[in-house]
């Protein structure tokens, strides 16, 4: 990690004193405090030096040691770059391992449930449970693909281990729910495509038959492809839904406060 850029304080008397100085430095102090929260949330083993450095900038701003109005934006930009570089470099392994652990546990659970379902001739709303569960699995697979893609490209914004673990464990389940919704839309006829609607007489995909099997209907395979697409769509909708909920919560908080 590159050493933080340090700005030398000018040997000048502060232009304001008392409450005026505190008011002038308040936005700068608030921004630095948010950076300190980021460092603490990352839960790094050696973040003490960075926290001390950030606190020193707060102290200098509150005592008039720096010209906040003139240099504040440049200082914040440099501090933000230093904090981001430190967190990214120190959490690289965590960002890969933690989501993968979640995905591994989810895969093991799905394998166990798949073995159970395949041995039971049960119906779900007059539909073989195997087909319903297969659609959910394809949705989970689509979402897991998105999680893996963001993991290997370091695009996940989380740095805390539990949060990263839940990304790999819980978000694919959201993709499975979206896939079930797609399954319901086709099943109810709200969305209709000839290939998907005909689940009995369309051509069987023989290369999936294996030994002694008849293969899967092409309509079923098309449905599973849509379920997989719904899982991928989860990677688009979930972050935006989360940001929308956060903005709504902030507006409600501002109105009620």
Residue pairs with C-beta under 8 A, 6 or more apart in sequence:
1 82
1 85
1 86
1 89
1 90
2 82
2 85
4 50
4 53
4 78
4 79
4 82
5 78
5 82
7 66
7 71
7 74
7 75
7 78
9 60
9 65
9 66
10 66
10 67
12 67
13 64
14 21
14 63
14 64
15 64
16 24
16 64
17 64
21 62
21 64
22 62
24 68
24 69
25 61
25 62
25 68
27 68
27 72
28 61
28 68
28 72
28 75
28 76
29 58
29 61
29 62
31 76
32 54
32 57
32 58
32 61
32 76
32 79
33 58
35 54
35 79
35 80
35 83
36 51
36 54
36 55
38 83
38 87
39 47
39 50
39 51
39 54
39 83
39 86
39 87
40 47
40 51
41 159
41 160
42 87
42 90
42 91
42 159
42 160
43 159
43 160
43 161
44 86
44 87
44 90
44 91
47 86
50 82
50 83
50 86
54 79
54 83
57 66
57 75
57 79
59 65
60 66
61 68
61 72
66 72
66 75
87 159
88 154
91 159
92 154
94 159
94 161
94 164
95 151
95 154
95 156
95 158
95 159
95 164
96 151
96 152
98 161
98 164
98 165
98 167
98 168
99 147
99 148
99 151
99 156
99 164
99 165
99 167
99 168
100 151
100 168
101 165
101 168
102 164
102 165
102 166
102 167
102 168
102 169
102 170
103 144
103 147
103 148
103 168
103 169
103 172
104 168
105 169
106 140
106 144
106 168
106 169
106 172
106 173
110 137
110 140
113 133
114 133
114 137
117 129
117 130
117 133
118 130
120 129
121 128
122 128
122 129
123 129
124 132
125 187
127 187
131 220
132 180
132 183
134 220
134 224
135 179
135 180
135 182
135 183
135 223
135 224
135 227
136 176
136 177
136 179
136 180
136 183
136 227
137 176
138 179
138 224
138 225
138 227
138 228
138 231
139 175
139 176
139 177
139 178
139 179
139 180
139 182
139 227
139 228
139 230
139 231
139 234
140 172
140 173
140 175
140 176
140 179
140 231
141 172
141 175
141 228
141 231
142 175
142 179
142 227
142 228
142 229
142 230
142 231
142 232
142 233
142 234
143 171
143 172
143 173
143 174
143 175
143 176
143 178
143 231
143 232
143 234
143 235
144 168
144 172
144 175
144 231
145 231
145 232
146 171
146 175
146 231
146 232
146 234
146 235
147 167
147 168
147 171
147 172
147 235
149 155
149 235
150 156
150 235
151 168
156 164
156 167
158 164
158 167
171 234
171 235
171 238
172 231
172 234
174 234
174 238
175 230
175 231
175 232
175 233
175 234
175 235
176 231
178 230
178 231
178 233
178 234
178 237
179 227
179 228
179 230
179 231
181 230
182 191
182 223
182 226
182 227
182 229
182 230
183 223
183 227
185 191
186 192
186 193
186 196
186 197
186 223
186 226
189 197
193 222
195 202
195 218
195 219
195 222
196 219
196 222
196 223
196 226
197 219
198 219
199 217
199 219
199 220
199 223
200 217
202 217
202 218
202 219
203 217
203 218
204 214
204 215
204 216
204 217
204 218
205 215
205 216
205 217
205 218
205 221
206 215
207 215
208 215
208 216
208 221
209 215
209 216
